[in-house]
Amino acid sequence: MQQLSSRLVDWLKEKAAGAGARGAVFGMSGGIDSAVVAVLCRRAFPENALGVLIPCHSIPEDMEHARLVADRFGIATETVNVDAVYDALVDVLPGADGPECVAAASNLKPRLRMATLYFFANRLGYLVVGSSNRCELGVGYFSKYGDGGVDVMPLGNLVKSQVRDLARHLGISREIIDKPPSAGLWAGQTDEGEMGLTYEQLDAYFTTGKVSDAIRRKIEDRMARHAHKRALPPLPPF
């Protein structure tokens, strides 16, 4: 884990230098993935790492966990509450407050966060660093132009168990490591519940391929349906 963390820190420095960026900005959601990204960015850019807390009708505990990480590792933060912006959009979008639009309305939240992060990135000359891991990217479990709208993804080749190992190595609080992963899109929402797959199953698929036929079909069906998220918009071949 020491070698991995050092290589990721060096990689972040390299990507920033290649883009002519001065540092990194990242969202701090209170979850394990964003906590790991925050600590790696703090190590890569000691004076130029900015964590942004962007509550949007968020669970208070998540914001408390984000502040816990920031305080423990000395990470500079900004807090931008987008509750009112989200409410204004829901108010003017037809049917956005209806029960059939829960997913569509919820996806507004990560897209508002993306816009907020790029405001800071543009203002400061920083890269936007995302926190998606290999499992999420593989099955398309992210919002297109939301949490998928970033410049670099240092955890993109790590499955969830590897992220947990790295979090333990970095000294991230146990309560953050052990809590059920959630995008915080609505009360009670969890990653595994929404996907209908466990991270243990996804880890096994992406590292060894040893899963049941039923799980394999479920994963590969999801991968096929969400392939568009992992590619640039297609262009006509003429």
Secondary structure, DSSP 4 states (H G I P E B T S, - for coil): -HHHHHHHHHHHHHHHHHHT--EEEEE--SSHHHHHHHHHHHHH-TTSEEEEE--SS--HHHHHHHHHHHHHHT-EEEE---HHHHHHHHHHSTTTTSGGGHHHHHTHHHHHHHHHHHHHHHHHTEEEB----HHHHHHT-S-TTTTT--SB-TTTT--HHHHHHHHHHHT--HHHHHSPP---SSTT--HHHHHTS-HHHHHHHHHT----HHHHHHHHHHHHHTGGGGSPPP----
